Amino acid sequence: MIENDPETRNVAPGTPHDSMLSETVSYVIGLALAVILTAVSFWVASTSALWGPGVATGLVVLAIAQMGIHLVFFLHITSGPDNTNNVLALAFGVLIVFLVMIGTIWIMGHMNANMGPEPNMMNMQMQRG
Amino acid sequence: MSTHAEAPMVGLTHGGSEDTGLGHRGPESKSIVVPYGFWLFVLSDMIIFSALFASYATLVHATDGGPTTNELFDRTLVAIETGALLLSSFVCGLAMITAKRGNMVWTQIWLVLTGLLGVVFLSIELFEFGKMISEGAGPQRSAFLSSFFTLVGCHGAHVTAGLLWLGTMMAQIWAKGFQPHILRRLLCFSVFWHALDIIWVAIFTIVYLIGTLPA
């Protein structure tokens, strides 16, 4: 097996480790944290106790946190030297994802704002509300 | 068997002194290379989804006078979908644990549960799509709905493909046993399935929760 081979120092993403108990515990912790974060997300979205304009940002932060939980506890991406390849690939993927999403939202938002409010064009552009 | 033989003096290597102690030389075993390659595929799949998310975020207000996010989405259904997919991901992990130890009965039980929860998720999604289309909120209604059906439908298509793959893996484990190449395929499937749950986290947050915030 992989664990017993001293010359194999890399692990594949998703490979569980060590004993049956510690592997199961890892998944249970991951599930518990994911459930908590999901519940908090749904609560944050439906409560009126929080400052309205900040709710969307808070939801995005909660989602990113939950993605981290999935990566660590379900996909077993760690900071250990055996995981360097997986982390580097992930980092590059995250970079591209953020470039595509933030770049698009930024540029398209500005283009939309700069489009004149010509009446007969209204059906082709964004309609608020 | 030693892998620390003299390295040839070519390219960027510096003879026998470049061993950092962090790894051995030469290609990794298949048990590393295959899932790593699949990990790269999963990451590129996430990049595809990032493009769909970007177009959705750009078009979400382009409703052309048609129904808006607040009028269409039902949070209760989404909560059930989210729970089903999360549990499915968890049970898939349990299947990996038992598969590694060659326990046929429990592996098949966990995999069946994984599939059933996936089917629950997919049924709710199809029900929601059907309801929207019957109300005249199909993908041709507005740019917002086109991008919605593309994004969420693409995730649903991935789940469907995953279910077919899951059935294939169950049959292969049953027929061929826990051979190394079968376990590699199963590991790739689990990576795929967990990744779909990660993408769903982004979907239920950006599309459904932020879309139904009081304006």
Contacts between the chains, C-beta under 8 A, distances in Angstrom:
chain1	res1	chain2	res2	distance
A	2	B	31	6.2
A	7	B	3	6.0
A	7	B	24	4.8
A	8	B	24	7.6
A	8	B	28	7.5
A	8	B	29	6.5
A	8	B	32	7.2
A	9	B	22	6.6
A	9	B	23	5.0
A	9	B	24	7.1
A	10	B	23	6.6
A	10	B	28	5.9
A	10	B	32	5.1
A	10	B	36	7.9
A	11	B	32	7.2
A	12	B	31	6.5
A	12	B	32	5.2
A	12	B	34	7.5
A	12	B	35	3.4
A	12	B	36	5.7
A	12	B	39	7.3
A	12	B	187	6.5
A	13	B	35	6.0
A	13	B	36	7.1
A	13	B	39	4.4
A	13	B	191	5.7
A	14	B	35	6.2
A	14	B	39	7.9
A	14	B	96	7.4
A	14	B	187	5.4
A	14	B	188	7.9
A	14	B	190	5.3
A	14	B	191	4.2
A	14	B	194	6.9
A	15	B	35	7.1
A	15	B	187	6.6
A	16	B	93	7.5
A	16	B	96	5.9
A	16	B	97	5.9
A	16	B	100	6.6
A	20	B	97	6.1
A	20	B	101	6.8
A	23	B	97	5.0
A	24	B	94	7.1
A	24	B	97	6.1
A	27	B	90	5.9
A	27	B	93	4.2
A	27	B	94	6.5
A	27	B	97	7.5
A	30	B	90	7.4
A	30	B	93	7.8
A	31	B	86	7.1
A	31	B	87	7.7
A	31	B	90	4.5
A	34	B	86	5.6
A	35	B	86	6.9
A	38	B	82	5.8
A	38	B	83	7.7
A	38	B	86	6.8
A	38	B	201	8.0
A	41	B	204	7.8
A	41	B	205	6.3
A	41	B	209	6.1
A	42	B	75	7.0
A	42	B	79	6.0
A	42	B	209	7.0
A	45	B	75	7.5
A	45	B	209	4.2
A	45	B	210	7.6
A	45	B	212	6.9
A	45	B	213	6.2
A	46	B	75	7.2
A	48	B	214	7.8
A	52	B	213	7.9
A	52	B	214	7.5
A	55	B	213	6.0
A	56	B	210	5.0
A	56	B	213	6.6
A	59	B	205	5.2
A	59	B	209	5.5
A	59	B	210	5.8
A	60	B	205	6.6
A	60	B	206	7.5
A	60	B	210	7.9
A	62	B	205	7.2
A	63	B	201	5.3
A	63	B	202	5.9
A	63	B	205	3.9
A	63	B	206	7.5
A	66	B	201	5.0
A	67	B	198	5.1
A	67	B	201	5.7
A	67	B	202	7.3
A	70	B	89	7.5
A	70	B	194	6.1
A	70	B	197	6.2
A	70	B	198	4.9
A	70	B	201	7.2
A	71	B	198	7.3
A	74	B	89	6.1
A	74	B	90	7.7
A	74	B	93	5.8
A	74	B	194	4.5
A	74	B	197	7.6
A	75	B	191	6.5
A	75	B	194	5.3
A	75	B	195	7.7
A	81	B	22	5.6
A	84	B	22	7.8
A	85	B	36	6.2
A	86	B	36	7.0
A	86	B	39	6.1
A	89	B	36	7.6
A	89	B	39	6.1
A	89	B	40	5.8
A	89	B	43	5.9
A	90	B	43	6.6
A	92	B	43	7.5
A	93	B	43	3.5
A	93	B	44	7.5
A	93	B	46	5.9
A	93	B	47	6.4
A	96	B	47	5.1
A	96	B	50	7.3
A	97	B	46	6.1
A	97	B	47	5.9
A	97	B	50	4.1
A	100	B	47	6.8
A	100	B	50	4.5
A	100	B	51	5.6
A	100	B	54	5.6
A	101	B	50	5.1
A	101	B	53	5.8
A	101	B	54	4.9
A	101	B	57	7.3
A	103	B	54	7.9
A	104	B	51	7.8
A	104	B	54	3.5
A	104	B	55	7.3
A	104	B	57	7.3
A	104	B	58	6.3
A	105	B	54	6.4
A	105	B	57	5.1
A	105	B	58	6.8
A	108	B	54	8.0
A	108	B	58	4.3
A	109	B	58	7.8
A	112	B	58	7.9
A	123	B	64	6.0
A	123	B	65	7.9
A	125	B	62	7.1
A	126	B	59	7.9
A	126	B	61	4.7
A	126	B	62	4.9
A	127	B	61	6.5
A	127	B	62	6.3
A	127	B	63	5.8
A	127	B	64	6.5
A	127	B	65	6.8
A	128	B	61	5.5
A	129	B	61	7.7
A	129	B	68	7.3
A	129	B	215	7.7
